[in-house]
Amino acid sequence: MSLPDNPKLMSIRTFLKRKGVFAPGHRLVFTNGCFDILHPGHVDLLQRCRAMGDSLVLGLNSDESVKMLGKGDDRPLNTAEERAFVLAGLACVDHIIIFHESTPLELIKACRPQILVKGGDWPVDQIVGADVVAKAGGEVHSLPLLEGYSTTAFLERVRG
């Protein structure tokens, strides 16, 4: 089965070309994750990320990267392309770049966001790329999560 074209999904090379036409002072926000099953907690976090700047880059873990994180043999449940397609339907997500490493560090270095954001389960001092963004004069935030929503908890409920 083939998905329709997804203009928000792009390579880092394509993103950097587009970034070259951002207006001076453009505030780029970056966040990342697996987003295997999109739930209200994800949407809330992504909307708050986007509200912090002018555009949001979402670094999406590839299928291989999700497996490296040890989330379980059956994860991800949806392919990276399927996850990217669903995420592209959100107005708050401007750009999606799939990364294949265990962390988004190289992607963060390439994108050079002014604002780096993760969910509140990540202390600021443990957010990958925080040192890179802070050294460049940017901001790093750990936003509180919407209580009661997580993919792991959802799967536990479904599996009984």
N, C-alpha and C positions, 0 to 999 in steps of 0.2 A: 504494500500500500504506500502511496506517495502523498506527502503533504503539500499543500500549496506553498508558493514562494513565501519566504519570511524575510522581508527587507530589514528587520531589526537585527537579524543574525548575521554576523560578519566576522571576517578574519581580523586579526590585529592590524595587518597591513591596510585593509580597507578603512578600519576605524581611524587610524593615524592620518590617512588622507582626509577624511571628513573633519577630524579634529583641527586640521590646518586651516579650516574656514570658520572656526568658531570666532565670535566677536571678542575683542579685547575685554578682559575681565570676566570671561565666561567661567563659571564655577562648576567644575566637573565632579560629580559624586561617583564613588565606586563602592560596590558591595559584591559579595560572592556567596555561592552556596550550591547545594545539589538541587533543591526545589523539586524533589521527586514527586510528591503529591501536593499540589498547590492547595493551601488552606488559608483561613482568615488571618492567621498569624503572619504568614508570608506576605499577604497583600497589605496588611497594616504596616509591616516593617518597610516594604518597598515604597509605599506611598510617603512614609515619613522620611525615608532616604531622599527621595526625589524632591521633597519640599525644602531640603537643605541647600539646593543648588539649581543650576540651569539645565542640567541634563544628567541622566543616570546611566552608568555603564554597569551591567550585571555580568560578572565573571561566573560562568556556569561550568561546574565540574563535568568533565566528560564521563562516559560510562566507566571507563578504566579508572579514572580518578576517584569516582565514587567507591569502586571496589577497593582501592588502596586505602580508603578511610575506614574500612572494616565495618561497614554498616550492615553487613549480612550477605550471604551467598545469593539471595534473591533480589538484591538491590543493585542498581536502580530498577524500579518497577517499570518506568517509562524511559525510553531512549533519550539521549541528549537532544536530538532533533525534535522529539515530541515535547519534551519539557520546554525547549526554547520556543516552540510554536505557541504553547499555552501562555508562557510568560510574555510573549510579544503582544498578546491580546490586552495586556494591561497598559493603560495610557501613561502610567508613571515610569515605565521602562522604555528608555530611548535606544539603547544599544545592548546587544547580547554577544558576548565572545566566549566560546567554549575553550577551556584550558584543559590540558592533559596531564599536568604535573599534580603532585599531591597537595600543593599549595598554589595560590595565585600570585606568589611573589614576583615572578618574572613579568606577569601581565600587569601588575601594579606598577612596576618599574617602567614598563613601556607606555602605559596610559598616562602616568603622572597626574593623578587626580589631585584636586585641591582639598577634597573631603573624602575620607575613608570611613566606612560605617560597617559594623557588624551588630548582630543581635546581642542582647544583654547577657547571654550565656558566655560571652567572650569578654574577659577583663581587657581594658585598653592595652595594658602592657603585654598581652598575649596575642593581640591581633597581628596576623602576618602582614608585613608591609608598613606597620605603624611607624617604625623608625625612618623608613624611606620618605613617607609623606610628611612627617613632622620635621625632618631635616630640611625639606624643601619649603618649609613655612606653612604647610597645610594643617588641617584639623583631622583628628581621629576621634570617633565616637562609638560608644557601645550603648545602643538604645534598648530600653526595657522591652521585653517581649510581651505580646498579648497573652495573658495568662490562660492556660488551659488548652493551648493549641501547639501540637508538634506532630511531625510525621510519624515518629516512633510511637507516640501515644495513640495516634489514629490507627496505625497498623496493629497495635496490641488489642485495641477495641474490636477491630474487624476480625482478627484471628481468634478472638474469644479467650 
